[in-house]
Amino acid sequence: MLMIRAIIRPEKGNAVLTELMGAGFPAVTRLDVFGRGKQKGITLGDVHYDELPKQMLLIVVRDEDKNDVISIVMRTARTGEGHFGDGRIFVTPVEEAYTVSSGKAEL
């Protein structure tokens, strides 16, 4: 199993969730987060915004579903070629997972 963490623009969150659900990936955790990327925030006039609102989606999938989920997020969250701040996707292994209500391990 793999955990996919997608950090995206908040206005893209609902569209990405809709696409994931339609493709058979309904189990997603969504968090409101703040951060900055390589561009170190943005400056508008005399005001510098160091941390920008984002949404983080957490999705645990089977290894063979990784490319499908990444493709959906990339296609749906992108605002246009070369636009900074569209987000990042991180993939990490999940060694174990348990269902709290049953206590069963999932693989």
C-alpha positions as CSV (number, residue, x, y, z in Angstrom):
1,M,0.0,0.0,0.0
2,L,1.0,3.6,-0.6
3,M,0.0,6.9,0.9
4,I,-0.4,9.7,-1.6
5,R,-0.3,13.2,-0.1
6,A,-1.5,15.8,-2.6
7,I,-1.2,19.5,-1.6
8,I,-3.3,21.5,-3.9
9,R,-5.0,24.9,-4.3
10,P,-8.2,25.0,-2.1
11,E,-10.4,26.0,-5.0
12,K,-9.5,22.7,-6.7
13,G,-10.3,20.4,-3.7
14,N,-14.0,19.6,-4.6
15,A,-13.2,18.9,-8.3
16,V,-10.3,16.6,-7.3
17,L,-12.5,14.8,-4.8
18,T,-15.3,14.4,-7.4
19,E,-12.9,12.9,-9.9
20,L,-11.4,10.5,-7.4
21,M,-14.8,9.3,-6.3
22,G,-15.9,8.8,-9.9
23,A,-12.8,6.7,-10.5
24,G,-13.5,4.5,-7.5
25,F,-11.3,6.2,-4.9
26,P,-13.8,7.5,-2.3
27,A,-11.6,7.1,0.8
28,V,-9.9,10.5,1.1
29,T,-9.0,12.7,4.1
30,R,-9.0,16.4,3.4
31,L,-7.2,18.9,5.6
32,D,-6.9,22.7,5.3
33,V,-3.2,23.6,5.5
34,F,-0.9,26.6,5.0
35,G,2.5,26.7,3.3
36,R,4.7,28.0,0.6
37,G,6.6,26.4,-2.2
38,K,9.8,27.2,-3.9
39,Q,8.6,30.6,-4.8
40,K,8.6,31.5,-1.1
41,G,5.1,33.0,-1.0
42,I,3.8,35.8,-3.1
43,T,4.1,39.6,-3.1
44,L,1.2,41.8,-4.0
45,G,2.1,45.4,-4.0
46,D,3.8,46.2,-0.7
47,V,2.5,43.1,1.0
48,H,4.3,39.7,1.1
49,Y,2.2,36.6,1.9
50,D,4.6,34.1,3.3
51,E,2.1,31.3,3.8
52,L,-0.8,30.5,1.5
53,P,-3.9,28.4,2.1
54,K,-3.8,25.0,0.5
55,Q,-5.6,21.7,0.9
56,M,-3.9,18.4,1.6
57,L,-5.6,15.2,0.4
58,L,-4.5,11.9,2.0
59,I,-5.2,8.8,0.0
60,V,-4.1,5.3,0.8
61,V,-4.1,3.0,-2.3
62,R,-2.8,-0.3,-3.5
63,D,0.5,0.0,-5.3
64,E,-1.1,-0.8,-8.7
65,D,-3.5,2.2,-8.3
66,K,-0.8,4.8,-7.7
67,N,-0.5,6.0,-11.3
68,D,-4.3,6.3,-11.7
69,V,-4.6,8.5,-8.6
70,I,-1.6,10.7,-9.4
71,S,-3.0,11.2,-13.0
72,I,-6.4,12.3,-11.7
73,V,-4.9,14.7,-9.2
74,M,-2.4,16.2,-11.7
75,R,-5.1,16.6,-14.4
76,T,-7.8,18.0,-12.1
77,A,-5.6,20.3,-9.8
78,R,-3.6,21.9,-12.6
79,T,-4.6,25.5,-13.4
80,G,-2.5,25.9,-16.5
81,E,1.0,25.3,-17.8
82,G,3.7,27.1,-15.8
83,H,1.5,28.4,-13.0
84,F,3.3,28.3,-9.7
85,G,1.4,27.1,-6.6
86,D,-0.7,24.3,-8.2
87,G,0.7,21.9,-5.7
88,R,2.9,18.9,-5.0
89,I,2.3,15.1,-4.7
90,F,4.2,12.9,-2.3
91,V,4.1,9.1,-2.3
92,T,5.3,7.1,0.7
93,P,4.9,3.4,1.6
94,V,2.4,2.3,4.2
95,E,3.7,-0.6,6.2
96,E,0.5,-1.3,8.2
97,A,-3.1,-0.1,8.4
98,Y,-5.8,-1.1,10.9
99,T,-9.5,-0.5,11.0
100,V,-10.3,0.9,14.4
101,S,-13.9,-0.5,14.7
102,S,-12.9,-4.1,13.9
103,G,-9.2,-4.0,15.0
104,K,-8.3,-5.9,11.8
105,A,-5.2,-5.3,9.8
106,E,-5.5,-4.3,6.2
107,L,-3.0,-5.1,3.5
